[in-house]
Amino acid sequence: RWWSPYAAVSYLLYVLGLYALALLVIALVPSHVASVSRAIEIEWRRALFLGLMALLLIGPVTIVVAITIIGIPLALLIWLGFILAKILGYAAFVSYLGSRIAGSERNLHRLAQLAIGVAVLALVRYVPLLGPVASFFVTLVTLGAVLDTRFGTNRPWLPPRQTE
């Protein structure tokens, strides 16, 4: 299908849309993106585990919550949070990937680093066998990093225990 002009143009538009989405996320919440990127760099194994757990539990949790009529809006919020986590994680990952590839010795602008990250991830996605595995791995790590950093805020999920 790559030889058809329609497929090439549609894929190029898709990649440009991903670049625009990552730019929007970075423009709106740069500190959150930086926090998630740090979590991806430093604690990627922990993020991988958390992402796997989240991906395994999202279906059963949604079903349990949606059983009641009151829980249906909550189930929709769970999936909205999942989608937002994937978007934030994607922006953080391509930002991190672009900065790692560009290196510190090259003084490339952040927009160029982001473009490099988006392009590399888009190219890797279509490598036979490696592409789907890499996409799944990136999804797990980014989802886990977003959840671990509480959507980039770095606030703890539970308050500390009060000792008297």
C-alpha positions in Angstrom: 0.0 0.0 0.0 3.0 2.4 0.4 3.3 2.9 -3.3 -0.1 4.5 -3.6 -0.1 8.3 -3.4 -3.2 8.3 -1.3 -1.6 6.1 1.4 1.6 8.2 1.5 -0.3 11.5 1.8 -2.7 10.2 4.4 0.2 8.9 6.5 2.1 12.2 6.2 -1.0 14.0 7.3 -1.3 11.6 10.2 2.3 12.2 11.3 1.8 16.0 11.0 -1.3 15.7 13.1 0.7 13.8 15.8 3.3 16.5 15.7 0.7 19.2 16.1 -0.9 17.3 19.0 2.5 17.0 20.7 3.2 20.7 20.2 -0.2 21.6 21.7 0.3 19.4 24.7 3.8 20.8 25.3 2.5 24.4 24.9 -0.3 23.8 27.4 1.5 21.8 30.1 5.3 22.0 29.6 6.1 21.2 33.2 3.9 18.1 33.1 5.5 16.9 29.9 9.0 17.4 31.4 8.0 15.5 34.6 6.7 12.5 32.6 9.8 12.6 30.3 12.0 12.4 33.4 10.0 9.5 34.7 10.4 7.7 31.4 14.2 8.3 31.5 14.8 7.5 35.1 12.2 4.9 36.0 11.2 3.2 32.8 11.0 -0.3 34.3 8.6 0.9 37.0 6.6 2.8 34.4 6.5 -0.4 32.2 5.1 -2.4 35.1 2.5 0.3 36.1 1.5 0.7 32.4 1.0 -3.1 32.1 -1.1 -3.2 35.2 -3.2 -0.2 34.1 -3.8 -1.7 30.7 -4.8 -5.1 32.2 -7.1 -3.5 34.7 -8.9 -0.8 32.7 -11.4 -3.2 31.1 -12.5 -5.0 34.3 -12.6 -1.7 36.3 -14.7 -0.1 33.6 -17.1 -3.1 33.6 -17.4 -3.1 37.4 -18.0 0.6 37.5 -20.4 0.7 34.6 -22.7 -2.0 36.2 -24.6 0.6 38.0 -26.3 3.5 36.2 -24.6 6.0 38.4 -21.2 4.5 37.4 -21.7 4.9 33.7 -20.4 8.5 33.7 -17.5 7.4 35.9 -16.7 4.7 33.3 -16.6 7.4 30.6 -14.3 9.5 32.8 -12.0 6.5 33.2 -11.7 6.2 29.5 -11.3 9.9 29.0 -8.4 9.8 31.5 -6.9 6.9 29.7 -7.0 8.8 26.4 -5.5 11.9 28.0 -2.8 9.8 29.6 -1.9 8.3 26.3 -1.7 11.8 24.7 0.4 13.3 27.5 2.6 10.2 27.5 3.1 10.4 23.7 4.1 14.0 23.9 6.5 13.3 26.7 8.0 10.3 24.9 8.6 12.0 21.5 10.1 15.0 23.3 12.4 12.7 25.3 13.3 10.6 22.2 14.0 13.7 20.1 16.2 15.2 22.7 18.1 12.0 23.1 18.7 11.6 19.4 19.6 15.2 18.9 22.0 15.0 21.8 23.3 17.9 24.0 26.2 18.7 21.7 23.8 19.8 19.0 21.9 23.0 19.8 18.7 22.1 18.0 15.5 24.0 18.8 12.9 22.2 20.9 10.6 22.1 17.9 13.2 20.4 15.8 13.9 17.9 18.6 10.2 17.2 18.8 10.0 16.7 15.0 12.8 14.2 15.2 11.1 12.2 17.9 7.8 12.1 16.1 9.5 11.1 12.8 11.6 8.4 14.4 8.6 6.9 16.3 6.5 7.1 13.1 9.1 5.3 11.1 9.8 2.6 13.7 6.0 1.9 13.9 6.0 0.4 10.4 9.1 -1.8 10.7 7.8 -5.4 10.4 7.6 -7.3 13.7 9.6 -4.6 15.5 7.0 -1.9 14.9 4.0 -3.3 16.8 6.2 -4.5 19.6 7.8 -1.1 19.9 4.5 0.7 19.8 3.1 -1.6 22.6 6.2 -1.1 24.7 6.0 2.7 24.3 2.3 2.7 25.2 3.0 0.7 28.4 6.0 2.9 29.4 4.3 6.2 28.7 1.0 5.2 30.3 2.9 4.0 33.4 5.0 7.1 33.6 1.9 9.3 33.4 0.2 7.4 36.1 3.3 7.3 38.3 3.7 11.0 38.1 0.0 11.6 38.5 -0.4 13.1 35.1 2.9 15.0 35.4 2.1 16.8 38.7 4.4 14.6 40.9 2.0 14.8 43.7 1.5 11.5 45.7 -1.7 9.6 44.9 -2.4 9.1 48.6 -1.7 11.6 51.4 0.9 10.6 53.9 -0.2 8.9 57.1 -0.7 11.1 60.1 1.2 9.9 63.1 0.3 11.0 66.5 
